Amino acid sequence: MNGIHYVDVGDGPVSLFVHGVGTSSYLWRHVIDAFRGERRCVAIDLPLHGGSAPRDDLSIPAMAEAVEELCDGLGLAEVDLVANDTGGAVAQVFAVRHRERLRTLTLTNCDVHTNTPPEAFRSTVELAARGELAALTAAVLERPELLARTAFGEGYERIGDPAELVDAYLRPILDKPGGGRALERMLTAIDAKHLVAIEPQLTVLTVPTLVVWGTGDVFFDVRWARWLRDTIPGVKEVVEIEGGRLFFPDERAGELVPHLRRFWGRP
């Protein structure tokens, strides 16, 4: 599938998981472990991330095309789509393009409308735009505690194993030929215009949608969860995870799983 890597485990109704910038399918491992005995769980590594190859176009719409390619390649006609961070932006674009493929949509803390990229992330994007981020990141790659704290510290309540995060998320990007420069291109390609453009389609999106939002996120304030509720008619519920940060689907997966199970219904 043109350089796309993915996790595919279990049998039953298909749950499709999409991560955000700078992570990988590994983000969903605990959620997948909870469902692998009752569902088919597919988690994509978006282009450049994890085991997937980089591409020339790393914009949000292009990432949505990669998700479409995966669905076509695996013959996934109907999925329960779950997304986090920039993956939530990708999922919104995918949803308005391919409503027929979605049984349900679940959005956790993610880019929404004009909050793309979020203000708290803009300094990182500015470093990428100046061509300085790749060298800075590579320089501290062998200092995982510093790198994990710098790259992910605001997204986790606590980082138990910094080396694990660096090895799972950042090293696979930087170890690819030209990976650092591709990371910079990707970050500078994140643009609110792509989500603003789909607002009219979101206002008529009737796919049953669940919004689960950590309230302690410095990047994606809970007001954006309410924006989704007020914009997408398919939103049935907004669940707030008290104190949860951006990557709560990783460190607090146990609080997401019951809401997904209830929303989907048992197979």
C-alpha positions, 0 to 999 in steps of 0.5 A: 500500500505504497509504503503505509505500515499498520497494525491489524489484529483481531476479528469482528467489526473494524475499529480504525485508529489514527494518531497525530504528528510525532507519534505512531500507531503505538499510541493506541496499543492499550486501547487495542489490547482491550478490544482485540478479543472482540473487534478487528483493530487497525491502526495506521502509521501515517506517512513518515511516522512509525514504519511508514515511508515519507511522502512529498505531500504531508498536509492534512488532506494528503494524510486523509488520502493515506487513510483512504488508501489503507481502507481500500487496500484492506477492503475496509468498507465500514469502520468505527474511526477513532482519532487523536491530535492531528489525526483528528484533523485527518479524520474530519477530512476523511469523514466528510469525503467518505461518510459512506465508510463510517459506522461511527466517528470518535474524536479525542483531543485534536486540531479543530477549525482555526485551532490548527496548529494550536497556539501552544505548538506554534513555537515548534512549527516556527522552528520547523519553518526556519529549518532548525527543528531537525538539527535540534531534535537530532542533537538530543536524540541520545538524551531521551529524558530531555527529548521526551520532556521537550517534545511530549512533556506538555502532552502527558501527565507523567512520562514513565519511560522517556526512552520508550517514547523516543524509540516508539515515536521520534527515532523512527522519523529521524532514522529515515533518510531525510526524515528530519527535513520531512518532519519540518515540511509536515509541521509547516504544512499543517494549516487551519485552511484545510479544516475551515474549508470543510466546516460546511460539510461538518455542519451536515455530517450525521455520522454518529459521533462521540467526543471524548476530551481531556480537560487538562490539555494545554493544546486543545482546550475543552471549548473545541470539544463543544465547538464540535458538538455545536457544529456536527449534528452527529455528535451524540455526547461529549465526555470530559476526562478530568485532568486528561492531557493530549495523549490520555488515550495512551496513558489513561486508555482505561478511561477511554475504553468503556466509553468506546465500548458503550458507544459502539455497542457489543458486537 
